[in-house]
């Protein structure tokens, strides 16, 4: 497998992991049943908080693996060469906040005692940075799509 | 609840309170540990419970007024199917958990060795050691204190009732029309505040006893450091098992809460095996819910993850009726605890894969991302 193929596969894995992490993270709020998502065909599981929690862990593990892999190659591969992941300091800051707050939450879930107020702050940091990451990502995708159309000219429209 | 019990309770209530207050001086030093922050556990010897409900009355007298009355009219949540839950007109209900009633008593007739044994037992939050209600609260409203108390911050809670759905006993109860959600998006997010036993946290922080423990005329409850309490419960259970003719090795049958949901800080010890009590509770609850409303129907709002009646799984849900079961309960947070290892190993695996690639590059092949110009590999994909 050459580098390009690796990058393509990792791009899809990244989008899969990020998508599942965002969805299962949203699913930690009691909205899936309230807003009929769980009523959609094959989506009944989405109201189960434990399933969402497991999915969140698994997608976070995949994301961590991918980012660690990318980090390990950073001495040879410039950021611009990657077709996925943050390209700005803002994006990396959000990921770092998600990582730090996530580590504490995982520790709490494993039974480690943490100050209740600290945990509440971390909950809001995690939620806030996840929302910011999601909207920034959506904005980046839309901006990229428009830039592509402009580059191709009127024929593409 | 049977009126017979209520009459007797009324007569016993006064004596119970007086006796409890006097006895509390004896056990007060134990509670001082609460102020020091060590994990405290309660042990309840239910063979001592006479069903006087002094504990219920004391709890209600102390804490009911802290639960606010809802605004009127209450905002109708969107969509319409989201129910408004209002207990403010039913504050007198004390035979189940409600937002205004954190503790109730089960009064049972348990078939045991060919006879009917009268059993009474107080039910309230179990105060799990690793509680899913607080761990999975997305807004940090659920709290676990260093002294083992599990509670909900009413200033932060939005009343989404997730805590109730993930609690194996469906303990937290919602009161709509109160709380911070009224100031945000009352129709579209939240639906009140969840309330439950906080084991008298404000009192415990001052080194005082929880009210239910303080007023009990039988002193059936004790509180103290977890390890000492476990030893006490184990010893007591062995005595009960021997007295019941089962032998000391069967002591686990006479304990409830020690291993439930990964371990709780409320340990019941009984003179009758808990599987028999659990069956009696189930039958009693089915009767109280009325015909055609079995356990499954009572499960409204429950997640039902592995919800086997006898095996426990993640819990048999009877929460819609505000009544707690007493079946074995597997650890709700077990998957999360196990998946922690995956989170630790994943970045290590990623680093190993990357360094292996780099090491291989030195011997020939170019590393990922360098064997073709960046523009051929697509463009920005993330934030």
Interface residues (C-beta under 8 A of the other chain):
Chain A: X2 X3 X4 X6 X7 X8 X11 X14 X15 X18 X28 X29 X30 X34 X35 X36 X47 X48 X49 X50 X51 X53 X54 X57 X58 X60 X61 X62 X64 X65 X66 X67 X68 X69 X70 X71 X72 X73 X75 X76 X77 X78 X80 X81 X82 X83 X84 X85 X86 X87 X88 X90 X91 X94 X95 X106 X108 X109 X110 X111 X113 X116 X119 X120 X121 X122 X123 X124 X127 X133 X136 X137 X140 X141 X144
Chain B: X77 X79 X82 X129 X130 X132 X135 X136 X137 X138 X139 X140 X141 X143 X144 X145 X146 X153 X156 X160 X161 X162 X165 X166 X262 X303 X305 X314 X332 X333 X335 X336 X337 X339 X340 X342 X343 X345 X346 X347 X348 X349 X350 X351 X353 X354 X355 X357 X358 X361 X365 X366 X367 X368 X369 X370 X371 X372 X374 X376 X377 X378 X379 X380 X381 X382 X383
